[in-house]
Amino acid sequence: MAEFVLVPGAWLGSWAWDDVARELRAAGHGAHPLTLSGLADKQGVPAGQPTHVRDIVGEVERLGLRDVVLVGHSYAGIPVGQAAELIGDRLTRVVFVDADVPIDGESFASGWWRGQEAFEETLAENDGWWPPPAAADFDGQGLDSEEVARFASGATPHPGATLTEPAVLARPLGELPATYIKCLLDGAEPMDDVAELLKSDRWRLVEMDTGHWPMFSQPRELARILHASAQT
């Protein structure tokens, strides 16, 4: 059985993985949801991009984990992809859940659909933080009102430095064994950089007919896919 380290995306803490972790443990796996510095129960902890990478590597080492499957949702794909190459033979697989992927020398903000300058303006208007989404931003994402309320009650502003500092990769990401989960309600096709990585024979694509937050909308199906990814 695998040891899953589950890393939530922007605004979220380890609590976002509760339902998925329960399913994985029932299947006999280890499940270790992680809150990144500066978020949720770790608010007030200074955080930059390297901090989040260290959070992930440090959790693997602290728990003495092997046969590790690193799972990163959304923003967390960037630090997870960097951490994956740092844990050596402890790694079994990386799973990117509708996630951004790290590009050496580039940041989350540099890939922002409105451009880095617009993203940095948003951060400046909010004292260096990225505020959680408004209720309307969840429209069409497969979440009911209860799930949206759950998100809103647990979400915290995201530390801006983690979004504007560049990723650092020592080797091509396509060399890692990886699964990319594309949530179709958030766009039918992977981003161009992901599509390029999927040309690697070490990467696999899995599609889910749900929105960007499948840990809320389809936790059992997501856990099933994670379980299957550990067997490949």
C-alpha positions as CSV (number, residue, x, y, z in Angstrom):
1,M,0.0,0.0,0.0
2,A,1.1,3.6,-0.7
3,E,1.6,6.6,1.6
4,F,-0.3,9.5,0.1
5,V,0.8,13.0,1.0
6,L,-2.1,15.2,0.1
7,V,-1.4,18.9,-0.5
8,P,-4.3,21.3,-1.0
9,G,-4.4,24.2,-3.5
10,A,-4.8,27.9,-2.8
11,W,-6.7,29.1,0.3
12,L,-7.2,25.6,1.7
13,G,-5.7,23.6,4.6
14,S,-5.4,19.9,5.3
15,W,-9.1,19.7,6.2
16,A,-10.0,19.9,2.5
17,W,-8.8,16.3,2.1
18,D,-10.8,14.8,5.0
19,D,-13.2,12.8,2.8
20,V,-10.6,11.6,0.4
21,A,-8.2,10.6,3.2
22,R,-11.0,8.6,4.9
23,E,-11.5,6.6,1.7
24,L,-7.8,6.0,1.1
25,R,-7.3,4.7,4.7
26,A,-10.3,2.4,4.3
27,A,-8.5,0.9,1.3
28,G,-5.4,0.3,3.4
29,H,-3.2,3.2,2.4
30,G,-1.6,5.8,4.6
31,A,-3.0,9.3,4.0
32,H,-1.3,12.4,5.3
33,P,-3.1,15.7,4.5
34,L,-0.8,18.6,4.8
35,T,-1.4,22.3,5.5
36,L,1.1,24.6,3.8
37,S,2.7,27.4,5.7
38,G,0.7,30.6,5.9
39,L,-2.7,28.9,5.4
40,A,-5.5,27.6,7.6
41,D,-4.1,26.4,10.9
42,K,-0.7,27.7,9.9
43,Q,-1.7,31.3,9.4
44,G,0.9,33.7,10.5
45,V,3.8,31.5,9.4
46,P,5.9,33.4,6.9
47,A,5.8,31.6,3.5
48,G,7.4,31.9,0.1
49,Q,7.6,29.4,-2.8
50,P,10.6,27.5,-1.3
51,T,8.8,27.4,2.1
52,H,6.1,25.3,0.6
53,V,8.5,22.9,-1.1
54,R,10.3,22.5,2.3
55,D,6.9,21.9,4.0
56,I,6.3,18.9,1.7
57,V,9.8,17.4,1.8
58,G,9.9,17.9,5.5
59,E,6.6,16.1,6.1
60,V,7.9,13.0,4.1
61,E,11.1,13.0,6.1
62,R,9.5,13.7,9.5
63,L,7.1,10.8,9.1
64,G,9.8,8.5,7.6
65,L,7.6,7.7,4.6
66,R,8.5,5.5,1.7
67,D,6.4,4.4,-1.3
68,V,5.2,7.9,-1.4
69,V,2.5,9.3,-3.7
70,L,2.6,13.1,-3.7
71,V,-0.7,14.6,-4.6
72,G,-1.0,18.3,-5.4
73,H,-4.3,20.1,-6.2
74,S,-4.4,23.3,-8.3
75,Y,-1.6,25.8,-7.1
76,A,0.0,23.0,-5.0
77,G,1.1,21.2,-8.2
78,I,3.9,23.8,-8.3
79,P,5.6,23.0,-4.9
80,V,4.6,19.3,-5.2
81,G,6.4,19.0,-8.6
82,Q,9.5,20.5,-7.1
83,A,9.4,18.4,-3.9
84,A,8.9,15.2,-5.9
85,E,12.5,15.4,-7.3
86,L,13.9,16.1,-3.9
87,I,12.6,13.0,-2.1
88,G,14.6,10.5,-4.2
89,D,13.7,6.8,-4.0
90,R,11.0,7.5,-1.5
91,L,8.8,8.6,-4.4
92,T,6.4,6.2,-6.2
93,R,4.4,8.7,-8.2
94,V,3.2,12.3,-8.4
95,V,-0.5,13.0,-9.0
96,F,-1.5,16.5,-10.2
97,V,-5.2,17.2,-9.5
98,D,-6.4,19.8,-12.1
99,A,-3.1,21.5,-11.1
100,D,-0.6,23.9,-12.3
101,V,2.8,22.3,-12.9
102,P,6.2,23.9,-12.1
103,I,8.2,25.4,-14.9
104,D,11.8,26.2,-14.0
105,G,12.2,30.0,-13.5
106,E,8.5,30.7,-13.8
107,S,5.9,31.3,-11.1
108,F,2.2,30.7,-10.6
109,A,1.6,34.4,-11.4
110,S,3.5,34.3,-14.7
111,G,1.0,31.7,-16.0
112,W,-2.1,33.6,-14.8
113,W,-4.7,34.0,-17.5
114,R,-4.9,37.8,-17.1
115,G,-1.1,38.1,-16.9
116,Q,1.4,38.6,-14.0
117,E,1.0,42.3,-13.8
118,A,-2.8,42.0,-13.2
119,F,-2.2,39.3,-10.6
120,E,0.4,41.4,-8.8
121,E,-2.1,44.3,-8.7
122,T,-4.7,42.0,-7.0
123,L,-2.1,41.1,-4.4
124,A,-1.1,44.7,-3.8
125,E,-4.8,45.6,-3.3
126,N,-5.1,43.0,-0.6
127,D,-1.9,43.7,1.4
128,G,0.1,40.9,-0.4
129,W,-2.6,38.2,-0.1
130,W,-4.8,36.4,-2.7
131,P,-8.3,36.6,-1.3
132,P,-10.5,33.5,-1.5
133,P,-13.0,33.3,-4.4
134,A,-16.5,34.7,-4.2
135,A,-19.6,32.4,-4.3
136,A,-20.1,33.2,-8.0
137,D,-16.7,31.8,-8.9
138,F,-18.0,28.3,-8.0
139,D,-20.7,28.4,-10.6
140,G,-20.6,25.4,-13.0
141,Q,-18.0,23.6,-10.9
142,G,-20.2,20.7,-9.7
143,L,-20.5,21.9,-6.1
144,D,-23.8,22.2,-4.3
145,S,-24.5,25.0,-1.8
146,E,-23.4,23.0,1.2
147,E,-20.0,22.3,-0.4
148,V,-19.6,25.9,-1.4
149,A,-20.4,26.9,2.2
150,R,-17.9,24.4,3.5
151,F,-15.2,25.8,1.3
152,A,-16.0,29.4,2.3
153,S,-16.0,28.6,6.0
154,G,-12.5,27.1,5.9
155,A,-10.8,29.2,3.2
156,T,-8.1,31.7,4.2
157,P,-6.2,34.3,2.2
158,H,-3.2,32.8,0.3
159,P,0.3,34.3,0.9
160,G,1.2,36.2,-2.3
161,A,5.0,35.5,-2.3
162,T,4.3,31.8,-2.9
163,L,2.5,32.7,-6.1
164,T,5.1,35.2,-7.5
165,E,8.4,33.5,-6.7
166,P,9.8,31.2,-9.4
167,A,10.0,27.4,-9.3
168,V,13.3,25.7,-9.4
169,L,13.7,22.3,-11.1
170,A,16.9,20.3,-11.3
171,R,15.7,18.0,-14.1
172,P,12.8,17.8,-16.6
173,L,9.5,17.2,-15.0
174,G,8.6,14.7,-17.7
175,E,11.1,12.3,-16.2
176,L,9.0,11.8,-13.1
177,P,6.3,9.1,-12.9
178,A,3.1,11.1,-12.9
179,T,-0.7,11.1,-13.3
180,Y,-2.5,14.2,-14.3
181,I,-6.2,14.4,-13.4
182,K,-8.2,16.8,-15.6
183,C,-11.5,18.0,-14.3
184,L,-13.6,18.6,-17.3
185,L,-16.0,21.2,-16.0
186,D,-13.0,23.4,-15.5
187,G,-12.0,23.1,-19.2
188,A,-12.0,20.2,-21.6
189,E,-8.2,20.2,-22.4
190,P,-5.1,20.4,-20.2
191,M,-3.1,23.5,-20.3
192,D,-0.4,23.7,-23.0
193,D,2.5,23.0,-20.7
194,V,0.7,19.9,-19.2
195,A,-0.2,18.7,-22.7
196,E,3.5,18.8,-23.6
197,L,4.4,16.8,-20.4
198,L,1.7,14.2,-21.3
199,K,3.8,13.3,-24.3
200,S,6.2,11.6,-21.9
201,D,5.7,7.8,-21.6
202,R,6.0,8.3,-17.8
203,W,2.9,10.5,-17.6
204,R,-0.8,9.4,-17.6
205,L,-3.9,11.4,-18.1
206,V,-7.2,10.7,-16.2
207,E,-10.3,12.7,-16.7
208,M,-13.0,13.4,-14.1
209,D,-16.5,14.7,-15.1
210,T,-16.6,17.3,-12.3
211,G,-15.2,20.8,-11.5
212,H,-12.0,22.1,-10.1
213,W,-12.5,20.9,-6.5
214,P,-13.1,17.1,-6.8
215,M,-12.1,16.5,-3.2
216,F,-15.5,18.2,-2.4
217,S,-17.6,17.2,-5.4
218,Q,-16.5,13.6,-5.9
219,P,-14.2,12.5,-3.1
220,R,-14.9,8.8,-3.4
221,E,-14.2,8.8,-7.2
222,L,-11.0,10.9,-6.6
223,A,-9.8,8.4,-4.0
224,R,-10.5,5.5,-6.4
225,I,-8.3,7.2,-9.0
226,L,-5.6,7.9,-6.5
227,H,-5.7,4.2,-5.4
228,A,-5.4,3.1,-9.0
229,S,-2.5,5.5,-9.7
230,A,-0.5,3.9,-6.9
231,Q,-0.8,0.5,-8.7
232,T,0.8,1.7,-12.0
